[in-house]
Amino acid sequence: MNTDDAARSVSIPLDQAVQTARLLESIVISLDRITSRMALGDADAHTLDRFITEWFVGPRLSEARVDLWGAIAQVIGEEATEEIAETTPCFPDPVPEEIRAQIEEQRQWYAERFGEL
C-alpha cells in the first residue's frame, strides 16, 4: 500500500462495527483467561481447543474478516485488497519481525514492572 492510501477512510455500519468489536473483545478476553490458566497449570491445549470449537471461533472470525475486507475493497479495489491479503503472513510462516518486536516490547514491559521472568 502506498502512503497516499493511509489518509483514506474505510467505513462500515455501526452495528457491524459493534458486532466485530464485541467478537474481538470476547475472543481476546477469553484467550487471555485461558493462557493465564495455562500458565498456572489449570488449563492446557485441550482447554484452548475446546474454546475454539465450542465458541465457533474460526467461522465467527472468518465472517468478521469478510466484512472488513469487503469494506476495504470498496475503497482500494478488489485487486489491491487481494494483494494485501495474499502477502499477509499466516501460521506456519516464520514469525514476522513486527511480531517479534511486539514480543520483545511485552517482555520489557513485564521486566520493568515485575522483574525478569
PyMOL commands that set and color helices and strands:
alter all, ss='L'
color gray80, all
select helices_A, chain A and resi 3-7+14-39+45-54+57-76+78-86+97-114
alter helices_A, ss='H'
color red, helices_A
deselect
rebuild
show_as cartoon
